C-alpha cells in the first residue's frame, strides 16, 4: 500500500498512486499530483492514522513497540499483484507476488442460474455486480431506473446482484441476493461483466477472459480501471455522469467491437502463464522464512537508512553547500582582487571462460527443450555436444602472443577503476571487427529475420544488438553479474545503498562513500555513453551502415537475465523484465580425478586448501617476491595446498601441488577442503558458497572488490590487499579462517540459503526466453519508465516547476523590498499566495468536484478505528 513504510522503490514518475485514475503513462502535471498524493497519504498515515491506532493498542497492550517498529520487523510481504491489472513496477527480494490466488477454474452454476442463462440463446448474458462493499439496493433511484431501462432493451439477459427486493423487472433481468460470481464468469455464454472495478473482481474477469465495464467508486478502483482502459480490455463509466445514452453506448461497444474479447483472451493467457500456483508459492515462502530464521538476507540495508539518506538528500545538501561555498569563495576572491520449437541465436563474440560458464548451461537446456540453437563463440566451443539442433560459428581471432596484458593484471589493484573501465574498448575492438567480417554472420544478415530470439552475453557485446532486430524478432540480454552499471536500462539503482561494482563498498555506506558511489555511477555511465559505445558504433557503421545505435537497440531488449544471488549480491530493486538465474553454473561435485584424490588423501584430518586466481589472472605472472611469500607460508602449513599454476615451478614443499588445470567445482565439493584462496570473482565465490567453503579473497580488478566487501560483511571470508601482502598477513588470514569456527558456521548457513530455489536456474532462464516468444516480446513486463527522459524519471522537470516559481516570487519579493516603500509591502504575502494558487486553471485541478482521495482516506480511519476497538 502507498502508506506502508517499507523500503521498496515506488518512483512516482511511473508508479501510479492507487487513489488516482492514472496509469504508468503520465503527463507532467499528473506526475506532480501523483507525487503529491504519495507524500500526502503517507503523512496522513504517519501523523494521524498510526498514532490513533497506537493509542488504542497501548490501552490494551504494553508499549513494547510502535507500529512502525513492528513493520520494520516484517520478514516478508506477500502481494496480490499480477502482470495485467498491476502496471510493471520495482520490487525487492522480500516482496513476493501471489497474484490471483483467489482465481480458479469455474464449476457448473446452480440450476436456477443455468435455466435463466440457457434462455439467453446465442446472445448470451451480462453479469452486473458492484462487489461486497457497495449494495445495488442503495443506488440512487434515478440511476437505478437508468440501469433497468437499458437492461430491459437488451437482447442479452442480465444477472444483477441486488441485495434487496425489486419489482416490475423485465423478463430478461434476474435480480439475486447471492450468486457464485466466479462460476458465472467462467460460463461459456457470458458476454460482459459490469463491475465496480475492484482488483479481485477484475482479476477474476481477466482469468476467465470476460470484457468489463467498470464504474469505479473509491480506493483502487479508479487506478484499476485506468489500467483496463489502457489495455483495451474494457471501458470506464463515471458514476456521477451515468446516463441512459452513455450506458447503452458502452455496452454496445463492448458487445460489438471484437478487439475487447481478443485483447482479453490475450491477457488472460498472460495472467495464467505462471511457473507454479500462487497458494503453493505463498506457503513455500512462509516456510522459507521459518527455515531461514526470518529470511533476513532478503532485506536490504536500505531498511535502516533515514529517508534523507535513502533519497540522497544529505548528499545533495553536501554538494549544494559545497558548490555554494566554492562559488562564494570564487566570487569573494574576484571581488577582493577587483575591489513451440524456437530458433535461438546465442552470441558471445567478447568474453572469457567465466562468461562461457553462464551462457553454456542455457544453451544445453535450450537443446534439451528441442530448440534450434545457433551460437557465435570467440574460440573453440568448450564442450563436445553432438546435437543436430546446435550450430556453432567460431570467430577466428588471433591467439594472444603478447603476454604483457596477462602480466599487467597484477598492476590493476593500483589502477583507478575509471581508467580501467575506459580501457574496455581494447577488449572489444578486435572481436567487433572479427564478428562483422565473419562470412557466416554476413550470410545471416542477408537472410533477414530468421530467429525467434537473440540471446546476447551482456559484457561488452552490446554492439551485436545493433543488428538483432534485422535477424530476430526479440532480443534478450544475459548478464554474467548484476545489471552492469553502464547498461542504459530502466531499473532503479539507488546509489544510497546499491554499491557500484567497481568499488569496495557494501550496501552500508558512509556519507563520503555514498558520494563516491554516486560519482562513479555517473562517471562510468558517461565513459560508456561518450567513449566506449561511440567507438564500437563507428566499427558497426563501417560494416552495417543502416544499423541502429547501440542505445536504441538496448531499448528494444525484451528481458534481462542476471547472475544475481541472495548471498554475494546485496538486496536491491529489480523490475518485472529483469529475471535472476543466479548460480546457473553451480552443480553437485563429482569425484575428483585420481591424481588429485591421492594427493588429498595424504592430507589426513588436516584437510587441504585450494588456491586459484581464476582464468584472467595467471599465478605464473605473479611478482616473484609475492610468489615466494605464498610458497613460504604454504610450506609451513599442516594442510596440503592445491595451487592452480599455469607454468612450471620447482623446489616446492611436498605439501604443495602445482597444476595447470583442475576441476575446480569438484575440488570445492570435496569433504576434506578447508579453505579457498581466490581472486574474488563472482562465479568462484558463488561456487564457494554453494559448496560451503570459507574464502580468503585477493581482489585485483572489476567486481572482485565489491564481492569481497560483501563476503567480509557476512563473515564468510577474509580479504587481503594485493599491494600489501606479506608473509605475516597471509599466515594470519589463513589461520584465522582455519581456527575461527564462525566462518564455517556462517558459510554453511549461507550455502543453505543459496541452494534454496524454487527451480533450477537454467530451466528458469529457458522458461523466460520461451515466455518472451510466447507473448510477442512480453511488452507488458516493460514499464513506461523506459520512455521517460532522465529528467522526467528523476522528476527534475517537476522540481524545476516547483523551484522556478518560488525563485521568481522570492526575487520579486526582494526586489519590491528595495524598490518600494515599507507601506507597499503589506500586500506582498497576498500577492505571492495568489501567484501560487493561480499556477493551474481551476478546471485542471483533480477531483475538485467530488470526494477527494484524502477525504476518502480520512473516512477510512473511522471504519478502521471501529474495527480495532471491536
N, C-alpha and C positions, 0 to 999 in steps of 0.2 A: 504494500500500500504506500502511496506517496508520503504518508505521515510516519511510516515506520522508520525509526532511527537505526537503520542497518547500513553497513558500508558496502554499497553496490552502486556503481556509477549509473546515474539516471540523467544524462545530458538533456536539458530542456530544449536543445536545438533540434532534436528529432524524436524524443520520447514524450508523447502527449500525456498531459495530466488527465487522470481518469474522470475528473469532474467537468471536462470541457469537450466540445464537439470537434476535436481536431484529430488528424491522422499524423503520421510521421513526416508529411509534406506540408510545411507551414510557411506562411509569409513572415516578413519581419515583425509586423505587429502581433501576429499570432504567437510567434516565439517570445515576444515581450510579455503578453498576457500569460502564456504557458509558464514562463519563469516566475512571474509574479505570483501565480496561484500555487506553484510548488512551495515558494517561500511562505506565503500567507497561511496555507493549510498546515505546514509544518509548525509555524508559530502558534496557531490556534491549538494544535495538538500539545505542544510542549508547555505552553503557558496557561492553557485553560483545561483541556480535557484531562491530561495526565495528573495535574495537581488535584483536580476534583476527585478522580478515581483513587488517588493515593490517600486522600483524607478519609475516604470510606474504608479502604483496605486497612489503614493504620488503626481504625476504630475496632477492628476485629483481630488483626494480626500485628505482632510487634514490628517496629520499624527496622526490620532486618535489611531491607534494600529498597531502593526506588524502582519504579517501573523501568526506567532507562537502564539501570544497573542490571536488572533481571533480563532485559532484552539483550544486553551485551553478552550474557552467558549462554544465549541460544546456540546450540551446536549446528543446527541445520534448518533451512527453510524449504518447505515443500510448496510449490506454487501450482495453481491451476492455469498454467499458460499453455498455449498451443501455437502452431506455426501459421494459423489462418487468421483468427479474430484478433489475436495479440500481435501488434507490429514487432518486427525484429528489434531487439534492444540488448544492451550488455548484460552479462550475468557474472556470477562468481562461483568458484568451486563448491561453496557451501550453500548454494541455491540450486535446487533440483526441481525440474518440471515433472509434474504428474498430471498434465492437462488431459481433460476429457475423461477423467477417472470414473465419472458417472454414466458415460455413454456405453450402450450395449446393444446387441442385436435385438430387434423388435420381436415380441411374441404376438400370437394371434389376439386380436382385440375381442372383448366380450361380445356376446351375441347381439345385445341391444344396439351396440355401435356398428357391428358388422352388417346387420339388417339395414340400418339407416344409410351406411356407406354404399352398399350394393345397389340401393335405389338411385344412386347418382349416375349410373351408367358410365359411358365413356367420358363424360365431362369431369368426373372426379369430384373431390370435395376440398374445402378450405377449413383449416383449424384456426380458431381465434381464442387466444388466452393472454391475459395480462399478468400472468405469474401468480405467486403466492402472497405478495405484499400488497397488491392492488386488486380490489374486487370490482368486477364489472357492475355489480348492482349499485355501487356508489357513483357511477359515471353521471355527469350532469345530464338531465333528461333530454336536452336538445341534442347532445352528442349521441346519446343512446338511440334516439329516434333516427339520426342520420345513418348510423350503422344498420339498423333494422331496414330502413328504406333501401339502402344499396344492396344489402344481402338478399332482400326479397326479390330483387330484379335480376339476380344472377342465374345462370344456367347451372352453376355448381351448387352442391349442397354445402351447408356451413355447420360445423360443430363449434358451439360457443360455450366456453367455460364461464358460467353465470351462477354466482353463489346464492342467489335468491330466487323468488318466484317471478315469472314474467308471462303475461298472457298475449293473445292475439298475434302470435308469430306466424309467419308464412310456413308452409309445409316443408320448405327446403332448409329450414333452420331448426337445429336441435340444441336447446339450452340444457346444460348439465352442470350440476354442482361439483362433480368429480369426473375425471377421465384418466386413463393410462396414457399420458402425453407421449412418452417415448414409443410405445407400441403403435399409437395412431400416426406419429411422424414417420414410422417405418412402413406404413401401409402403402401398397402399390398404387392406390388411386388418389393419393394426396397430391394437390397441385400447388398449395400455397400455405404458409404459416404466418398469421398476423400476430405479432408479439410485442412485448414492451421493450425488448432489446437487452434483457438480462443475459449475462455471459453464459450461464448454464443452458438456457433455452437456445441461444444461438449456436452453442457447440453441438447440442443435440440436432439442431436443424442442419448444420453442415455435415455432421456424421451421417445423417440419413438423406443428405442431398436434396433438401426442400428449400426452394427460394423463399425469401421472407419480405414482409413489410413490417418495419419497426416503428413503434410510437413511443420513443424514449420519454421517461417521466423524471427520473432523478438518478443520482450516483453515476455509475459507469455506463449506464445505458446509452448515453449520448455518444461517448467515445467509441463504444462497440458498434453503433450503427453508422458512425462516420467511416469506420473501417469496412463495414459491409458494403457501403456505397462505393468506397474506393475500389473494392474488388469486383464490383458489379455482380453481386450475388443477391441483391435485394435493394429496396427503396426505403426512404425515411419519410414519415409524416410528422409535422409539427403539431403536437396535441392542441396547442392554443389556436391553431388555424385549420382544424379539420372541417371540411365541408363535404356535402354530398358529391360535388364535382371532383374534388381532388382525391377523395377516397375511391370513387369509381374509376378515375383515370389510373391511379396507382395499381389497382387490382388488375385492370385490363392490360396494362403494360407488362406486368409480371407474367400473366397468363398467355400473352400473345408473342412477346419478344423472346425468341429462342435462346438468346445469349445468357439469360439468367439461369435456366436449368443446366446449360452447357458449362458455364463457369462454376456453378455449384457442384456439379459432378466432378469437375477437375479438382476443386479444393477439398472435396470430400475424400478423394483418393490421397491427397497430400496429408490430410488430417489422420487418416487411418494407417499411413505408412510409418510404422514405428517398429523399433527393434524388439520391444517387449511390451507387456501390458502395464498400464500406469499403476494399478494397485500393487502388482508384484514389485515394480520399481520403487514405490513408496516404502514397502516393507523391507526391501533389500537395503535401502539407505537408512532406515531406522535401525536395523540390525547392524549395519556398518558402523553407525555412530557408537553403538554399545560395544561392538567388538574392538573398536579403536579408541576406547576411553574418551569419548566425546568428539572424536574427529577434529581435534584442534588443528591438525596440519592443513585442514581445508580452509581455515580462517586466515585472512591476510593481516599483516601488521597494521594495515590501514585502520583496523578496528580501534587501535589505540591512538590514532592521530586526532588532534583537535581539528575542528572544521577549518580553521585558518591555516593549519599545516597541510591538510588534505588538498585544499584548493590553492596551495602555494601562496596564500595571502602574505605570510611572513616573508617569503622570498621576494614577492612583488614589492612589499614595503621596503625591504632591504635594498632592492635595485632602485626603486624610486628615490628613496632617501639618498642612496649613494650617488645617483645621477644628479640629484638636486645639489648635493654638496660639491660635486665636481664642477657643475655648471656655475654654481655660485662662486667657487674659488677662481674659476677662469675669468668670470665677469669682474670680480673684485680685483684680480691681478691686472686685467685690462684697464679698469678704471684707475687703478693705482699707477700704472705706467703711463697713462694718458691723463693725469688728473683722474535383355534378352540374351544374345552373344554380341558383344560390342567390340568395336575396333578401338584399341587404346594405343596412343603414341607416347612413349616414355622417353624423356630427354635428360641426359646428363653430359653435356659437352664439357663442362667445367666441374671438377670435383675429385676429391681424394677418396681413399678407402672408407673413411668414416661416412661420406655421403653415399657410397655404394651400399653400405650396411643398412641404410634407411630405405633406399629405393628397391633393393633386391627382394626383400620379403613381400613387398606389394606386387612386384612382377610375378613372383611364384604363386601368390594367392590368386591373382587375376587368371593365370593359366589353369589353376585348379577349377576356377569357375567357367572354364571353357571360352574365355575371351581371346580374341586375336590381338597379340601384343607385338608392337614394333619398338625396339629400343635403339637409341643413339648413345653409344658408350665412348668414353675418351680413349680407351685402350682395350685390350683383350677382355672379353666378358669373364667375370670372376668364377662362374660356375658352368659346368658342362651339362646343360639342360637339353635333353632330347625330346622336343615337343614341336610338332608341325605348326602350332599356332604362334610360335616365337620366331621373330625375325630380328637379327642384330645387325646394326650399322655401326662399324667401328671407325672412329675418326683416326686417320693416320697422322698422329702427332709425333714429332721427332723426340726421341728419348733425351732426358736431361743429362748433358755431358758436363756442364759446369757445376761443380759441387759447392761453389761459393754460396748459392742460395740455401742449401741444406745447412752449411756451416753458420750462416747468418741467423738461423733460427734462435741460436743461443745468445744473440745480441738483442733480440726483441724485448726482453724484460726491461731494458734500458731505453727503449724507443717509445716516443709519445704515441698513444693509441690513435690519435688523429692522423699522424704521419703514416702509421702502419695501415690504417684504413684507406688512405689516399693511394697507397701502393697496390691496392687490389686490382687496378686496371692491368697491371703486369701479369696477373694470373689469367685474365680473361681475354686479352687481345689475341693471342695466337689461337686458342680454341675457337674464338668467334670467327676469325678468318677461315680456319680449317673447316668449321661447320658449314659455312655458306659456300665454300668451294667444293664440298663433297658432291660427287656425281649423283649418288643415290638421293641426297637431300634435294638437289636441284630437280631431279625427276619427280619427287613427291610434290614439290612446289608447283610444277607444271600440271600435275594431275588434278589440282584443286582440292576441294573438300572431300576427304575420303575417310576421315576418322571421326568417331563419335566424341572423343575427348582427348585432350593433350595434357599429359601429366609432366610438369617441369620441376626438377630438383631445384629448390629455391635458394641457391647460393651463387651469385654472380652469373646465373644462367638466364636472367630476365630478358636478355637480348633475343632469345629464341621465341619469346611470346609475340614479338612483332609480326611473325608470320603464322601465329597459331590459328587465327580466325580465317586464314585463307586455305587451311588444310584440315581444320577440325571444327566441330560445332561449338564445343565448350572447352574451357581451359581451367586447370586446377594446379595450384602451387603446393609442392611438398617441401616443407622447411625441415632441415636437419636439426633445428633447435626451436626456439620460440619464433613468433613473427619477428623477423630481423628488424632492428630499429630503423633501418634505412628504407624498408619496404613501404611505399606510399599506399597503405590500405587503411580503411576507416575502422579502427578498433582502439578504444580508449587505452592509453598507456601513460597514466598519470606519473610524472617524474617525482611526485612526492613519496611514492612507495614502490614504484616499479624500477629496479636498478637497471642502468644501461649495461649491456653485455660486455662492453669494453672496459668497465670499471670494476674495482674490487669491493663493491658495496652489496649490502643485503637490503631487504625492504625496511629496515630500521636505520634511518639516516639522520645525521645532524643537519642543522641549517646549511652549513657550508657544503656538506656532501650533497644535499638536495640542490644547491646552487650549481655545483659541478655536474651533477647528474642531468639537470635541465640543460645546461650549456652543451654537454656532449650530445644529447639527443638532437638539439638544433644544429650543432656543428656537423655531426655525421650525416644528418639528412641533407644539409647544404652541400657537403662534399659529394654526396651521391647524386644530387639533382643537377649540380653545376659543373661537376668534373667527371665522375665515373660514367653516368648514363650518357651524357653528350658524346664522350669519347667512343663508347660502344655503338651509339646510334650512327656515328659517321661511318663505321665499318658496315653496319647493316644497310645504310642507304647506298653504299658503294656497290652492293650486290643485289639489293632489293629496293630500288628507288621508290616504289609505291608503298613500302611498308609503313605501318603506323608508328607513332612514337612509343617508347617503352612504357611511359606513364599511361598513355591511352590504352595500351594492351593490358597493363596490370589492372586498370579499372574494369576490364571485361572479365576478369577472373571470377568464376562462379564460387569457388571454395578454396580454403587454405587448410591443409592438413599439417599439423605441427608435431614435433617430437617432444612435447611437454609432459611432465610427470608431476605428481603431488609431493615429491620429496626435494629433488635438486632444484626444480623451478619453483620460486616462491609464488604464492597465490596472487593472481592478477586478473583484471577483467578480460572477458572474451566476448565474442559475438556469435550469433547462430550460424554464420557461414565460416566459422573457424572451428575445426574439429581436431581433437587431440588423438594421436595414435602413438603416444609416448612409450618408449622401451620396446619398440617394434622389433629390434634386433636382439633382445634378450630371450634366452631359451634355456631349458634344463641342460645341465652339464653332461657330457658323455665321458666315458672312461678315457683317461689321457693315454697317449702312446707309451709303449714300454720303456723307452729311454728316459722319459720324464718320470714314470711311475717308479722305476728303480731308484732314481735319484731322490725322489720324495720319500720313499720308504726308509731310506737311510737317515732321515731327519729324526726318527723316533717320535717321542711325545712332544718334543720342542716345536715340531712343525716347520713350515718354510715360509719365505717371503717372496713375492713376485715384484719385480722391478721392470717397468716398461714406460717409455716416454711417448708411446703412440706411433703413428705412421709418418707424421710430418717432422718429428724431431728424432734424429738417429743418435744413439749413445756414442757411436764411434767418433762423432764430431764434437763431443763434449770437450771443453778446455781441459788440458792434461792435468792441471792441479786439482780441478773438481773431480775428475775421473779417479785420481789417486785417493782422494778423501773417501769416496764411495767404497773403493776396494779396501781401504784401511778399516773402515767401520764394519763392513760386511765380514771381513776376515776374523773379526773378534766376536762375532755373534754366535750364540748356541744354535740358532736356526740356520737352515740352509737357504740359499738365495738363488732363484732363477732370474737371470738378467737377460732381457732382450737386447742383444748387442749385435749390430749389423755387420761388423768386421771381424778381424782376427785379433785376439788378445791373449797374451801369455802370462805365465807366472801367477795364476790365480790360486787362491786358497782352495782346498778340496771341498769346502762347503759352498762354493760358488760355481754355478753352471751358466756359462755364457752361450746364448743360442741366437741364431739369425731369425728363426721362426718358432712360433709356439702357438698352440690352440688356446688363446687367452681365456675364453669363456669357460672351457673345460677345466683349465687350471684354477680359475677363480672359484669353481664349484667343487673343488677337491676338499675333502673333510679336514685335511691337515694344514690348510692355508691359514696364516695368522695375520698377514698384513699385505697390502697392495700399495706400492710406491708408484705414483702415476703423475702425468703432467696436468691432470685435472680436466681433460676433455670430457664433454657431456656424455658421450657414448660409453667411455671407460667407467665413469662414475656411476652411470645407470647400471652397468653390469656389476660393479662392485656392490651397490645397494641391493640389486636383485639377488646376489649370492651371499649377502650379509658379511662382507669383508671390510673391516675398517681400513682407512686410507691415510697415506701421507701424500699431499699434493705439492708439486713444484710447478706452479703456473708459469707459462712462458709468453703466451700471446692470446689474442681474441677473447673468447668467453671463459677461458680457464680460470682467470682471476675471480670473476663473479661466481663461478661454480664452487670454487674452494672457499669463498667467503660464506656461502650457504652451508657448505659442509661443516665449517667451524661453528656456525650459528646453531646447527643441530647436534653438535658434539658427536659426530660420527667420524671425525678425522682431524688431521693437523696440517697446517700449511707451512712450508719453508720458502723463504725468499731466495730465488736462484742466485741473485747477486751477493747474498750474504751466507751462502752455505759453507759451514765449517765442519770439521770432524765432530766437534763438540755438539753443535746444533743438531746435526744429523743423528748422532748417537742418542741425544736426549729425546728427540722426537720418536725414534724407533722404540726406545724403552718405555716412553710414556704410553704409546699405543698398546704395547705388549703387556704392560703391567696394570694399567688403569682399566678396570672392568667396565666402566661406564661406556666406553667406546663400543665394545662388543654388544652390551645390552641395548644401547640406542640403535645400533645398526640392525640388530635383529628386529627391533620394533618397526623401524622404517622400511625394512625389507618386506615385512608383512603388509605394511600399508601399500608399498609399491606394487605388490603382486595382486592386491585386492582390486580386480577389474571385472566388469560385467561381461566382457567378451575379449577375444584375442585382438590385439591392436591391428594386425594385418587384415583380419576379417572386417574390423570396423572401418579401416581405410577403404577397402574394396566396396563395402556396403554404401559408403558415402559417394564414391565415384559412380556407382550404378544409380544411386539416388539422383544425382545431378542429371544424368542422362534421362532417367525415367520422367523427371519433372521439368524437362525442357530448359535446363540450365539453373533450376532452383532459384529463380529470381526472387521468390518470396522470402528467402533467407537473408537477402541483402537489404540493409537499411537505406532509407532515403538520405542518410548522412553521407553516403557515397557521392551525392550530387551537390552537397554543400561546399562552398568555398571555405578556406581555413578560417576566414574572419567571421563567417556565419556559424561554423561549427563551434568555435570558441566564444560566440556571442559578442565579438568585437564590435560589430555594427550596432548591436543593442547597447553596448557600453558607450559607444560614441553618441548614440541617440540620447542617452541619459546625461552624459557628461557635457556635451557641447551646449545644450540649453542652459545647464547650470552655470557653465563658464560664461556664457553670454549674459545671463542675468546678473552674475556676480560682477562682471566687467561693467555692465550698465549701472549697477548699484554704486560701485566705487567711483565711476565717472560722475554720476549725479552728486555724490558726496562732495566732490571737489568743485563741480561747476555750478551748483545751486546753493541757495541759502538754506540754513537749517530748517526754516518753516516749510520748505518744499519737500523735505524728507519724510513727512508724515504719511504720504501715500505710497512710499516705496514697497512696503510689505504687501499692501493690497495689489499693487501692480504686478509684483513677482508672483503672487498667488494666482492672479488671473492668467498670467502667462503660462503657468504650469497646467491650469485646468483647460486651457484652450489649445493644448498640443494636438488633441484629436477632436474631430467633429462628434457631436453627441450621438448621431446615428451609428457611428463606428464603435461606440463603447459597448463591450459584450454584456449580454444578459441584463441590460438596463431596464427592461420592461417586465422581467419575471423574477421569480425566486432564484437568487444567485447561488453558486456553489458554496460560498462562505456561509450564507444563511442556512442552506441545507446541512452543512457540516455542523453548525451550531445546534440546529434542530436535532440532529442525530445524537448529540450529547444527552438530551433529555431521555431518549429511549435507552441509551446505554446506562445512564445513571439508575433508571428504574430497574433494569435487569440486574445490575450489580448489587443493589440493595436487596433484591429478592434472593 
